[in-house]
Amino acid sequence: MKRTKLRIALAGAALVAAAATGTALAASSSDSSAGPGSGSEQPQTQTQTQTQQSKQKTPNVIKADGANVFPHSLDYDPQSKTFFATSLKQGKVSAFGRDGRVRTHIDDPALVSAQAVNIDRERDRILVSNTDYGIADRSHKDNPFKVAGVGSYDLASGKQHWCVDLTAVANDGKKHLISDVAVAPDGTTYAVDELTATVFSVDRNGRGSIFLQNDLLQGKLDIPDFLDDVGMTAVEWVEGNQLIISMADGSLVRVPVDNPEKAQKVKLSTPLSSPPAGMELLKDGSINVVSSGLLTGKPATIQHVKPRDGWKEATVSVTDSVNDPITSDVTVGPGGTTYALSGGLAQFLAGKPNDGFTLTPVKTD
């Protein structure tokens, strides 16, 4: 494989501290000091108290200690209070809490680069997408992007239920990259391929098939010196038995599961920042999206997508940003928090080591 020459211009973003000060003082004399009974003091005290309370409620950044893990995706299990993150470098799935102490939970030799992770709580399992960038520990280094699959693993033990080879299902000789997976209520897993216009389905027993091939899903974004025609980046199953698929160009596609041939673009109030990297479905049916600064070097963007008319239309609003441009996923965490994952993708692609990864708390409304 030609070593990637991708260079990320990491923009240095300064943190700006804003404080509420300067309530107008009523000066009735030339004396500049204000007495204890001054009307200016009570509002300042309330503001300071509110600021202190707000700081107390703000969750801390989680610094995870997993050296050379390079996660692309994460999910959170509220029952065990555990985060699960993939590893592009090691092909494993790690578990950790808010203390950031990483331990290996899934170590399956069938996984080359573990890209997406999705906890199926209804069936106590973890779904993982299998890829190969050609630079992982288990890579076929002269034949990248020829591994594509999905594995199912026991949530408690990490033991494999099955791991399906989707390149054999496609049987087309093309490059493939399973960027994300979603689970429907009936247990069917849907896997989106970033390098072709193919959505795969996998039943509960691990039998894979081609669910949809549609020109709407064909990629158009090029990442210089790395990948061309990048398309589907993330997927969620939503109410109404539909798949919502994010495209690298910032669009969303709605796919009715019962009539996939009727797939169409969602009419967005404004496009998502490009490229969107990860999505998280919320209880109210809306979706949080993180868009990477991979191509611009600018901070990653957190967006909230609120649907209308059964996902035919949606309103997009920017709610936060993350200084690290290469931020690739977002998940709901403990106590109603939301975290964005910065896993070191730039270092991974450049063949450089790192000593861990970061979860940054973000605003979503």
Legacy VTK file of the C-alpha trace (Angstrom):
# vtk DataFile Version 3.0
C-alpha trace
ASCII
DATASET POLYDATA
POINTS 365 float
0.000 0.000 0.000
1.151 3.511 -0.770
1.733 5.176 2.596
-0.654 8.028 3.115
0.740 11.536 2.800
-2.270 13.095 4.390
-1.287 16.183 6.298
-3.690 17.804 8.701
-3.268 21.507 9.365
-4.211 21.564 13.015
-5.590 25.000 13.707
-4.729 26.315 17.180
-8.003 27.362 18.764
-7.790 29.680 21.795
-10.153 29.147 24.708
-12.135 32.303 25.442
-13.336 32.795 29.018
-16.449 34.935 29.336
-17.477 36.380 32.700
-20.421 38.542 33.556
-19.190 41.686 35.236
-19.897 45.347 35.402
-23.436 45.879 36.545
-24.044 49.580 36.127
-23.263 51.488 39.286
-25.349 54.450 40.281
-22.876 57.125 41.362
-24.435 59.693 43.624
-21.163 61.190 44.824
-17.491 61.484 43.888
-16.710 58.517 46.216
-15.920 55.510 43.925
-16.422 52.861 46.623
-19.779 51.158 47.077
-21.174 50.321 50.503
-22.561 46.966 51.621
-26.053 48.119 50.775
-25.233 49.038 47.177
-27.779 47.757 44.661
-24.937 46.530 42.452
-23.733 43.810 44.783
-26.738 41.444 44.848
-26.887 40.871 41.054
-23.125 40.210 40.995
-23.444 37.678 43.813
-26.266 35.855 41.997
-24.281 35.760 38.778
-21.195 34.446 40.536
-23.250 31.767 42.308
-24.862 30.679 39.026
-21.446 30.524 37.361
-20.058 28.386 40.197
-23.050 26.043 40.021
-22.656 25.762 36.242
-18.979 24.875 36.642
-19.859 22.200 39.183
-22.325 20.588 36.775
-19.942 20.601 33.808
-18.491 17.097 33.334
-14.747 16.692 33.090
-12.810 15.781 29.977
-12.005 12.056 30.075
-8.383 11.260 29.272
-8.250 7.566 28.415
-4.903 5.817 28.899
-5.070 3.368 25.983
-1.748 3.657 24.165
-2.018 3.196 20.384
-5.694 2.271 20.544
-6.768 4.909 17.998
-10.545 4.536 18.395
-12.872 5.772 15.677
-16.163 5.036 17.425
-17.592 4.629 20.910
-20.845 3.769 22.674
-21.998 3.820 26.295
-23.759 1.146 28.341
-25.686 2.810 31.202
-26.287 -0.461 33.069
-22.596 -1.192 33.584
-21.638 2.513 33.388
-19.053 1.594 30.786
-17.837 3.169 27.559
-16.811 0.869 24.718
-14.399 2.091 22.041
-12.977 0.473 18.922
-9.326 0.271 17.879
-8.222 0.958 14.315
-4.654 -0.041 15.157
-5.157 -3.175 17.252
-8.486 -4.499 15.972
-9.851 -4.717 19.510
-12.706 -3.182 21.501
-11.777 -1.520 24.785
-13.893 -0.798 27.858
-13.400 2.049 30.324
-15.196 4.257 32.808
-14.957 7.934 33.618
-11.591 7.279 35.247
-10.156 6.607 31.767
-8.587 3.275 32.693
-8.738 1.221 29.501
-9.009 -2.572 29.436
-9.452 -4.927 26.502
-12.980 -6.325 26.240
-13.008 -7.918 22.757
-9.892 -9.435 21.189
-11.005 -11.393 18.138
-8.324 -12.337 15.575
-10.977 -11.959 12.861
-11.062 -8.190 13.459
-8.362 -6.282 11.568
-9.361 -2.673 12.265
-12.407 -2.298 14.494
-14.128 0.849 13.235
-17.746 1.160 14.422
-19.239 -0.076 17.696
-22.918 -0.281 18.607
-24.340 -1.679 21.835
-27.526 -3.677 21.231
-28.919 -3.572 24.761
-32.047 -5.529 23.843
-29.915 -8.574 23.090
-26.928 -7.929 25.385
-24.451 -7.808 22.554
-21.920 -5.486 20.945
-21.800 -5.046 17.172
-18.464 -4.121 15.597
-17.560 -3.269 12.008
-14.403 -4.813 10.554
-12.189 -2.850 8.139
-8.591 -2.756 6.915
-6.703 0.482 6.206
-3.547 -1.503 5.459
-1.627 -0.080 8.443
-3.092 -1.941 11.439
-1.310 -4.648 13.409
-3.337 -7.370 11.646
-3.492 -5.704 8.223
-3.054 -7.215 4.809
-0.604 -4.433 4.073
-0.404 -4.981 0.313
-4.163 -5.274 -0.127
-5.957 -2.547 1.881
-9.722 -2.075 2.006
-10.380 -5.676 1.020
-11.704 -6.595 4.483
-15.282 -5.618 5.297
-17.526 -7.234 7.852
-19.581 -7.099 11.029
-19.110 -9.076 14.224
-21.499 -9.745 17.114
-20.098 -10.183 20.634
-21.501 -10.880 24.086
-21.882 -7.625 26.008
-20.710 -9.103 29.318
-17.885 -11.407 28.215
-16.820 -10.131 24.796
-17.147 -13.649 23.354
-17.874 -13.838 19.624
-21.330 -14.914 18.441
-20.443 -14.564 14.763
-18.355 -12.447 12.378
-19.638 -12.140 8.821
-17.459 -11.404 5.770
-19.296 -8.792 3.679
-16.678 -8.726 0.926
-17.776 -12.284 0.127
-21.390 -11.097 0.106
-20.567 -8.234 -2.282
-18.297 -10.437 -4.400
-17.372 -7.509 -6.636
-13.599 -7.170 -6.225
-13.951 -3.540 -5.096
-12.522 -1.740 -2.092
-14.863 -1.625 0.913
-14.948 0.205 4.248
-17.798 -0.494 6.670
-17.984 2.885 8.369
-20.951 2.325 10.687
-23.677 -0.065 11.818
-27.215 0.382 13.158
-29.624 -2.092 14.733
-33.372 -2.280 14.054
-35.845 -3.420 16.724
-36.125 -6.847 15.089
-32.378 -7.361 15.566
-31.342 -6.808 11.950
-28.026 -5.002 11.614
-27.529 -2.502 8.799
-23.965 -1.724 7.703
-23.016 1.167 5.419
-20.044 1.010 3.037
-18.075 4.239 2.736
-16.421 3.259 -0.550
-19.387 1.871 -2.511
-23.085 2.705 -2.731
-23.988 -0.458 -0.807
-25.950 -0.957 2.404
-25.683 -4.481 3.811
-28.096 -6.208 6.165
-27.151 -8.938 8.639
-29.769 -11.005 10.427
-29.556 -12.035 14.078
-27.765 -15.258 13.135
-25.025 -13.506 11.173
-26.337 -14.096 7.649
-25.392 -11.147 5.466
-26.990 -9.853 2.261
-27.075 -6.738 0.093
-29.945 -4.585 1.328
-29.639 -1.629 -1.052
-27.479 -0.253 -3.819
-28.491 3.247 -4.907
-26.796 6.108 -6.748
-27.905 8.475 -3.960
-25.382 6.683 -1.762
-22.460 7.008 -4.161
-19.559 8.928 -2.641
-18.301 12.186 -4.117
-15.802 13.473 -1.538
-12.071 13.008 -2.146
-9.502 13.007 0.664
-6.205 13.976 -1.009
-3.547 11.238 -1.156
-5.794 8.850 0.753
-9.302 7.989 -0.474
-11.520 9.001 -3.387
-15.302 8.957 -3.691
-15.976 8.773 0.048
-19.714 8.336 0.626
-21.686 6.976 3.590
-20.143 7.818 6.964
-22.779 6.918 9.588
-26.228 5.370 9.962
-29.075 5.310 12.491
-32.354 3.381 12.572
-35.204 5.802 13.408
-38.913 5.646 14.142
-41.023 4.831 11.112
-38.717 1.910 10.258
-36.258 4.067 8.386
-32.499 4.393 8.094
-30.943 7.842 8.233
-27.570 7.816 6.500
-25.043 10.640 6.607
-23.020 11.326 3.478
-19.503 12.736 3.467
-20.696 15.781 1.508
-22.932 16.874 4.413
-26.263 15.518 3.181
-28.599 12.977 4.791
-30.443 10.185 2.993
-33.670 8.629 4.293
-34.214 4.941 3.465
-37.592 3.307 4.239
-36.673 -0.222 5.329
-39.831 -1.735 3.830
-39.328 0.126 0.532
-35.596 0.860 0.227
-35.915 1.702 -3.460
-37.768 4.857 -2.343
-34.675 6.294 -0.675
-34.417 10.064 -0.949
-32.418 12.951 0.419
-33.628 14.669 3.578
-34.353 18.341 2.982
-32.050 20.051 5.481
-32.338 23.645 6.676
-28.596 23.835 6.082
-26.116 21.094 5.128
-24.101 19.379 7.809
-20.473 20.432 8.019
-18.440 18.142 5.781
-17.527 15.443 6.436
-19.918 14.231 9.158
-18.131 11.466 11.034
-20.501 10.099 13.686
-24.141 10.231 14.752
-26.118 9.446 17.910
-29.881 8.875 17.984
-31.615 10.530 20.948
-34.722 9.436 22.841
-36.812 12.237 21.303
-36.031 10.974 17.785
-33.544 13.701 16.915
-29.883 13.065 16.126
-26.583 14.531 17.305
-23.862 14.693 14.647
-20.154 15.411 14.868
-18.427 16.657 11.723
-14.664 16.296 11.448
-12.228 19.054 10.548
-10.202 16.432 8.667
-10.005 18.473 5.455
-9.851 21.985 6.905
-7.870 21.702 10.125
-10.637 23.663 11.855
-12.337 22.524 15.099
-14.830 19.692 14.777
-18.486 20.757 14.762
-21.288 19.375 16.938
-24.735 19.653 15.349
-28.273 18.783 16.386
-30.670 17.532 13.708
-34.388 17.789 14.479
-36.688 15.969 12.012
-40.005 17.100 10.555
-42.654 15.210 8.604
-41.199 11.755 9.229
-37.634 12.760 8.342
-38.595 14.215 4.967
-37.189 17.485 6.303
-34.941 18.427 9.227
-33.539 21.485 10.962
-29.800 21.575 11.570
-28.333 23.725 14.353
-24.709 24.020 15.492
-24.487 23.500 19.260
-20.767 23.239 20.045
-17.288 22.562 18.699
-14.233 20.531 19.703
-10.771 22.009 19.272
-9.312 18.747 17.980
-10.280 18.691 14.282
-10.059 14.910 14.017
-13.039 14.162 16.241
-14.925 11.169 14.907
-17.903 10.202 17.085
-20.395 11.400 19.670
-22.305 9.470 22.324
-24.678 10.030 25.215
-22.865 9.349 28.474
-23.769 9.077 32.167
-26.226 11.486 33.736
-27.433 13.017 30.497
-23.958 14.068 29.378
-22.754 13.918 25.786
-19.138 13.234 24.839
-17.236 13.649 21.579
-14.385 11.261 20.768
-10.964 12.405 19.564
-9.085 9.190 18.871
-5.919 10.299 17.081
-6.889 9.404 13.510
-4.281 11.755 12.031
-1.472 10.047 13.969
-2.797 6.620 13.021
-2.806 7.428 9.304
0.670 8.929 9.581
2.020 5.845 11.377
2.814 7.736 14.575
2.229 6.404 18.126
0.092 8.031 20.796
-0.527 7.465 24.487
-4.318 7.603 24.656
-7.460 9.345 23.493
-9.894 11.983 24.721
-13.622 12.294 25.392
-14.727 15.919 25.473
-18.102 16.905 26.997
-20.146 18.901 24.475
-23.355 20.895 24.377
-26.149 19.511 22.222
-28.871 22.154 22.548
LINES 1 366
365 0 1 2 3 4 5 6 7 8 9 10 11 12 13 14 15 16 17 18 19 20 21 22 23 24 25 26 27 28 29 30 31 32 33 34 35 36 37 38 39 40 41 42 43 44 45 46 47 48 49 50 51 52 53 54 55 56 57 58 59 60 61 62 63 64 65 66 67 68 69 70 71 72 73 74 75 76 77 78 79 80 81 82 83 84 85 86 87 88 89 90 91 92 93 94 95 96 97 98 99 100 101 102 103 104 105 106 107 108 109 110 111 112 113 114 115 116 117 118 119 120 121 122 123 124 125 126 127 128 129 130 131 132 133 134 135 136 137 138 139 140 141 142 143 144 145 146 147 148 149 150 151 152 153 154 155 156 157 158 159 160 161 162 163 164 165 166 167 168 169 170 171 172 173 174 175 176 177 178 179 180 181 182 183 184 185 186 187 188 189 190 191 192 193 194 195 196 197 198 199 200 201 202 203 204 205 206 207 208 209 210 211 212 213 214 215 216 217 218 219 220 221 222 223 224 225 226 227 228 229 230 231 232 233 234 235 236 237 238 239 240 241 242 243 244 245 246 247 248 249 250 251 252 253 254 255 256 257 258 259 260 261 262 263 264 265 266 267 268 269 270 271 272 273 274 275 276 277 278 279 280 281 282 283 284 285 286 287 288 289 290 291 292 293 294 295 296 297 298 299 300 301 302 303 304 305 306 307 308 309 310 311 312 313 314 315 316 317 318 319 320 321 322 323 324 325 326 327 328 329 330 331 332 333 334 335 336 337 338 339 340 341 342 343 344 345 346 347 348 349 350 351 352 353 354 355 356 357 358 359 360 361 362 363 364
